[in-house]
Amino acid sequence: MRLVIFGLTVSSSWGNGHATLWRGLCNALAKQGHEVLFFERDVPYYANHRDLSSPDNYGLVLYPDWEAVRTRAEESVRDSDVAILTSYCPDAQPASDLVRGSRTVKVFYDLDTGVTVETLRSRGSVSYIPRDGLGDFDLVLSYVGGRSLEDLRELLGAKRTAPLYGSVDPELHRPVPKTSHYDSDLSYLGTYASDRQPALHELFLKPAERLPDKKFLVGGAQYPEDFPWNRNVWFVRHVPPGEHPSFYCSSRATLNVTRAAMASVGYCPSGRLFEAAACETPIISDWWEGLDEFFCPGRELLVARCSEDVVEALSRPSQELREIGSAAREHVLDAHTAEHRSRELLRLVEVV
């Protein structure tokens, strides 16, 4: 099968959650014998932080603007079996016109459904959604499930919807030795987002204030200069995917915090959840509807609704935390790898 994708980025993991997910999916599809070609506009902020230039198993087309790549895009879609357009694609409008006018299986994959629905309701339109909605696509996939699928049908006219959740590449994310560079009692890995800040303050910064003898570590991009750092909170600017295992495995536990727009609709497992679990790192997570459909609270991760819950979790014996991390890894390898998701994708497009 030939698949062509028009997306935000696969070449740079800086400041976004798209690249790591697509790398896992594209590699998994290629290993199953499928041809994959990813079109990405070459923008400066990703070019300056690029950590993948020439994928081994699939094609990557970096282009300066749509006109420069139009002919190749048209040829690729014409020769494909499946054409996928994603949320936050910089050239969503011309790419959607091309895909919807083709005879291939037409797919829209919204990796930011909570944000899409919230923006649509507040502003009336979303830049990466076709002007007349999603009704012309054969399949609309969502990174989150639950009632978001109904929103995509009611608000954007999607005819057939299905969740395609995050996943992890176990060849990249696995237990590795600890490193002093990332040593911490509690870590948090994620790009700064204002709607995550209240939860991050409650579940990370407040516990740090209460536990001054413990080390707290933040890794990510776009944090403002006025971020309220504490004496025992350390910062690493942008952790590339290849170092995620060392980051997680050097932590006694790691925190998962979900963007408010996603948490409000539920069924929104972050790729970071699966990554940390695959690294066998004990996870402390905020709560959202459906979390218990992906992990068993108390056995495979710990749920925190306030700072006291985090303090209590960090007071648990190390052996107990290790058992939680081990159970989470076993579950993820059984159900949430990139290979699992790639096969789900193929099953969904094959019945269109």
ABEGO torsion letter per residue (X at the ends): XBBBBBBABAABABGBAAAAAAAAAAAAAAAAGBBBBBBBBBBAAAAAABABABBAABBBBBBABAAAAAAAAAAAAAABABBBBBBGBAAAAAAAAAAAABABBBBBBBAAAAAAAAAAAAAGBBAABBAAEAAABABBBBABBEAAAAAAAAAAGBABBBBBBBBBBAAABBBBBBBAAABBABBBBEBBBAAAAAAAAAAAAAAAAABAABBBBBBEBGBBAABBBBAABBBBBEBBAAAAAAAAAABABBBBBBBAAAAAAEGBBBAAAAAAAAAGBBBBBBBBBGAAAABBBGAABBBBABAAAAAAAAABBAAAAAAAAAAAAAAAAAAABAAAAAAAAAAAAAAX
